[in-house]
Amino acid sequence: MLNFSRSRTQTRSARSLSLGGMDYTDPKKKHSIVGKIILAATLTAICIFMLKQSPSFSSPSVFSRHEAGVNHVLVTGGAGYIGSHASLRLLRDAYRVTIVDNLSRGNIGAINVLQELFPEPGRLQFIYADLGDPKAVNKLFSENAFDAVMHFAAVAYVGESTLDPLKYYHNITSNTLGVLEAMASHGVQTLIYSSTCATYGEPDKMPITEDTPQVPINPYGKAKKMAEDIILDFCKNSDMSVMILRYFNVIGSDPDGRLGEAPRPELREHGRISGACFDAARGITPGLQVKGTDYKTVDGTCVRDYIDVTDLVDAHVKALEKAKPGKVGIYNVGTGKGRSVKEFVEACKKATGVNVKVDYLSRRPGDYAEVYSDPTKIRLELNWTAKHTDLQKSLEVAWKWQKAHSNGYGPLGGVAS
Ligand SMILES: NC(=O)c1ccc[n+]([C@@H]2O[C@H](COP(=O)([O-])OP(=O)(O)OC[C@H]3O[C@@H](n4cnc5c(N)ncnc54)[C@H](O)[C@@H]3O)[C@@H](O)[C@H]2O)c1
């Protein structure tokens, strides 16, 4: 007797029956298998279609492969003041640029300006990532083929560094170590590192040469010095091409008025002298406070070396061009000329046309009297000299941008609200 009944425990895969020596398949089962095959095929087709639509499948990003004749530079901190100006210059000089920034201090508005200026595919990409996140850094380097890194990203306020030193050691020292490790493991050969005259501390002798002993006196300067030391130690057994640029006080902005300096309002209290001067000229603050009038300087106020950002980024491009495998170049980037705070304030008044109210107060602890560079080495070796050395003119350019952008790059740094 044929038994058509099926035990409840019979497995689905054992559903075919034997009829008089012939294999008989349950028609319902046949339908379900066919249905499943069709479903699987449809899903596979949809997946393939979707993958093909994704840019990384149909055309791998041009940023992910090296291309003959194209120099691809990773600009860390490219949404910030100096990094955005450097990106503009690199793009103008036909470099391919990837900007990475966590927008903690920079402005997406600056990225938007650059993207509008260089919309062609393969020129500029922006990656939102935090250099303190090792996974994000590894992804950044795995998915892109960089020829060089300009490492600007950093927190960069001396005053803030004394209040929150660990933030500075993490963000500057530890993140530089992470970038360096990623460069080494992904074979990126060239590093241009943003350092600072704050690594010298309070030298006895002026002007400061590259051989002046580095004895930093605040966590910002110390963090940068440690980052320099890490780079130098690594380079003893590496053929990486490295340039360390120690900037003095950076001022000015793009002469064509496309970019400017727009720090977050909450950082104003730690701000730099040009920002403070412009804020006073705009009436955001009641006036300027100059601290210290009894230093042994020409007029009793502190003396600093102000370098225009246009000259500074020019030094970066020259450094990039002249970087050599297995060599570390260390250069001061300054004008070689010290200007007193009083001189600066007068230039600022003229540049803004506002008779800014100035209060002269007693010294601020930790300020040093005079700091200015000897830029001979960079002139001789990189053929670089500061050209924009008229303080008033640099401030006029910066003021023009400030006046046209009373809200910086806009609310939230340029993010449409
Ligand atoms: N401005 C100066 O006068 C001066 C002087 C000497 C050296 N420097 C150095 O130049 C570099 C640039 O300074 P700046 O004045 O343009 O500062 P900035 O604050 O305008 O720019 C720094 C950028 O780095 C980004 N950033 C910070 N931490 C990051 C992180 N963990 N991951 C990703 N992005 C991050 C910020 O969002 C910002 O866009 C810094 O390394 C600074 O120490 C500046």
PDBQT file of the ligand as one rigid body, heavy atoms in Angstrom, charges set to zero:
ROOT
HETATM    1  N1  LIG A 501      47.762  80.565  13.728  1.00  0.00    +0.000 N 
HETATM    2  C1  LIG A 501      49.001  80.730  14.144  1.00  0.00    +0.000 C 
HETATM    3  O1  LIG A 501      49.428  81.860  14.409  1.00  0.00    +0.000 OA
HETATM    4  C2  LIG A 501      49.925  79.543  14.272  1.00  0.00    +0.000 A 
HETATM    5  C3  LIG A 501      51.252  79.764  14.674  1.00  0.00    +0.000 A 
HETATM    6  C4  LIG A 501      52.117  78.654  14.767  1.00  0.00    +0.000 A 
HETATM    7  C5  LIG A 501      51.668  77.389  14.438  1.00  0.00    +0.000 A 
HETATM    8  N2  LIG A 501      50.364  77.206  14.067  1.00  0.00    +0.000 N 
HETATM    9  C6  LIG A 501      49.940  75.841  13.750  1.00  0.00    +0.000 C 
HETATM   10  O2  LIG A 501      49.273  75.842  12.499  1.00  0.00    +0.000 OA
HETATM   11  C7  LIG A 501      48.272  74.828  12.459  1.00  0.00    +0.000 C 
HETATM   12  C8  LIG A 501      46.967  75.414  11.983  1.00  0.00    +0.000 C 
HETATM   13  O3  LIG A 501      46.570  76.439  12.873  1.00  0.00    +0.000 OA
HETATM   14  P1  LIG A 501      45.315  77.380  12.582  1.00  0.00    +0.000 P 
HETATM   15  O4  LIG A 501      45.645  78.703  13.120  1.00  0.00    +0.000 OA
HETATM   16  O5  LIG A 501      44.897  77.254  11.158  1.00  0.00    +0.000 OA
HETATM   17  O6  LIG A 501      44.226  76.722  13.546  1.00  0.00    +0.000 OA
HETATM   18  P2  LIG A 501      42.679  76.448  13.271  1.00  0.00    +0.000 P 
HETATM   19  O7  LIG A 501      42.058  76.152  14.580  1.00  0.00    +0.000 OA
HETATM   20  O8  LIG A 501      42.088  77.540  12.466  1.00  0.00    +0.000 OA
HETATM   21  O9  LIG A 501      42.697  75.127  12.384  1.00  0.00    +0.000 OA
HETATM   22  C9  LIG A 501      42.944  73.845  12.924  1.00  0.00    +0.000 C 
HETATM   23  C10 LIG A 501      41.998  72.864  12.247  1.00  0.00    +0.000 C 
HETATM   24  O10 LIG A 501      42.266  71.544  12.727  1.00  0.00    +0.000 OA
HETATM   25  C11 LIG A 501      41.037  70.894  12.950  1.00  0.00    +0.000 C 
HETATM   26  N3  LIG A 501      41.240  69.840  13.952  1.00  0.00    +0.000 N 
HETATM   27  C12 LIG A 501      41.633  69.998  15.240  1.00  0.00    +0.000 A 
HETATM   28  N4  LIG A 501      41.700  68.802  15.842  1.00  0.00    +0.000 NA
HETATM   29  C13 LIG A 501      41.366  67.870  14.923  1.00  0.00    +0.000 A 
HETATM   30  C14 LIG A 501      41.241  66.458  14.959  1.00  0.00    +0.000 A 
HETATM   31  N5  LIG A 501      41.469  65.768  16.077  1.00  0.00    +0.000 N 
HETATM   32  N6  LIG A 501      40.863  65.811  13.841  1.00  0.00    +0.000 NA
HETATM   33  C15 LIG A 501      40.611  66.507  12.698  1.00  0.00    +0.000 A 
HETATM   34  N7  LIG A 501      40.703  67.854  12.612  1.00  0.00    +0.000 NA
HETATM   35  C16 LIG A 501      41.069  68.524  13.714  1.00  0.00    +0.000 A 
HETATM   36  C17 LIG A 501      40.094  71.983  13.427  1.00  0.00    +0.000 C 
HETATM   37  O11 LIG A 501      38.731  71.655  13.277  1.00  0.00    +0.000 OA
HETATM   38  C18 LIG A 501      40.524  73.146  12.551  1.00  0.00    +0.000 C 
HETATM   39  O12 LIG A 501      39.795  73.178  11.348  1.00  0.00    +0.000 OA
HETATM   40  C19 LIG A 501      48.226  74.253  13.863  1.00  0.00    +0.000 C 
HETATM   41  O13 LIG A 501      48.964  73.059  13.875  1.00  0.00    +0.000 OA
HETATM   42  C20 LIG A 501      48.904  75.298  14.714  1.00  0.00    +0.000 C 
HETATM   43  O14 LIG A 501      49.510  74.749  15.858  1.00  0.00    +0.000 OA
HETATM   44  C21 LIG A 501      49.493  78.251  13.973  1.00  0.00    +0.000 A 
ENDROOT
TORSDOF 0
